[in-house]
Amino acid sequence: ATRTKSADVERADSGIGQMPARKWRNRASETLSSLQAWDAHRPCTDCGERDLPVETDVQNCNQRRADLCEKCCKRRTERKESVLEFVNTEASYGEDLRIIKEEFYLPMQAAGLLSQEQLQGIFSNIQELIDLNENFLEILQEEIDQAFDQGDNDLMTVCIGEIFLEFVNMLPAFQTYCLQQSSSVNMLNALEKEKELLRIFLNVSQNDNTALRRMNLRSFLMAPLQRVTKYPLLLSRIIKATTEYHPDHGSLREAKSRIESHLEHINMKTKQEGNTWTLRSFRQDSKKKREVINIEMRETALKTVGWLREETRFVMEGSLQLAQPPDGQWVKKGSKTLKFQNMQVLLLVNMKRVSESSLESAEPGPVKDAVLVLIRDKNNGKFHLLREPLRLSNCIVSTDPDCDDTFELIEIRREAFVFRDSDRARTHHWFRQIRRYSRELGSWKKRRNALPNIMISTPHTRP
């Protein structure tokens, strides 16, 4: 009995005692809390910040994301998507190259539709591009597969920049193809007109061969040009989603710089050989392209009217549909019988200077003149005027409630024009602006009385 009681006492305090045991438990609890607090605010492994989200459900906590802040998680997702887009689009481009060879080149060669020299002239070095694409795509796919096998689901170990620089020798192959593209298309057009069997083969292939997706040979021959000009955009997306501490960041920037320099070199060679097209036309920068077109149109209009630049104000510009109606049909049937054509239209106003010392004043000066310049759509790289500018001092602009999607501009004793925009509200805005400056010039009532048969809008007919 004594031994049992002694053992019970020994098991109760284990030589520590009741108070020290309570303090130890409290200290252990505080240490655990400190560890949890540090874990919740540990630095992000990518950027070093300490704004990690606190995980409440341990079972649902993804260990791959445990050391990343929210911003870097999003960046890694964007980088993965950009890398996969690069690889997938390279595979799609390779499929188009395969179609060129297997669905066009080989059948035309086997049927004897063209000689070997003619095939070489049309398809250029397409086999070289196919070989380069297959090797490039094989390395890319191996890197992707290896990353997934190693548990790198974010593809952080995939270095697109380094791989691209290893295959930089494919750029001269693109140059050879691009410089021959213009002559290749011209040869194809000439042979298609000359050889009926070739024309039949191309038409049947486009309509009946499902592998072609109803695209013609010319569309597929553009694939290498479109691909080489897309590389800078794809690399830029990967660079944007790659932190500067990533080992591939410098290689990505160098790869982008190399491809852009090579594109500029191809453009220079193209101009030297007298071709009108450049690779810039394939870049996806539509906003900049539209602005360049607007500048060219303004220069053409300003040169035509001969006004000083500082006295000229471009009120409106854009695309309008234009028709010149026969009087009889126009009166009886309205705008439904008219044949419209697309036209670039600019409304220019010549303003008098308020003072010689200040060309730009808060209050614009009186209107000296206003014209409407009509420009045809661009042809052969140049803009061409439809006719001499329409001076609004000699014009009447009017509308009719039965044709509220159009307005008419009549030049006294000469021609009549009917305009409309694809957007009805914008058509009304064009009408109001032209009518405003027309009325500010000359004696509008006298001009109106000289044309008794024109349509005249009244206050209750316009919104």
Buried (B, 14 or more C-beta within 10 A) or exposed (E): EEEEEEEEEEEEEEEEEEEEEEEEEEEEEEEEEEEEEEEEEEEBEBBEEEEBEEBEEEEEEEEEBEEBBEEBBEBBEBBBBBBEEBBEBBEEBBEBBBBBBEBBBEBBBEEEBBEEEBBBBBBBBBEBBBBBBEEBBEEBEEBBEEBEEEEBEBBBEBBBBBBBBBBEEBBBBBBBBBBBBBBBBEBBEEBBEEBEEBBEBBEEBBEEBEEBEEBBBEBBBBBBBBBBBBBBEBBBBBBEBBEEEBEBBEBBBBBBEBBBEBBEEBBEEBEEEEBEBBBBEBBEEEEEEEEEEBEBBBEBBBEBBEBEEEBBBBBBBBEBBBBEBEEEEBEEEBBEEBEBEEBBBBBBBBBEBBEEEEEEEEEEEEBBBBBBBBBBEEEEEEBEEBEEBBBBBBBBBBBBEEBBEBBBBBBEEEEBBBBBBEEEEBBBEBBBBBBBBBBBBBEBEEBBEEBEEBBBBEEEEEE
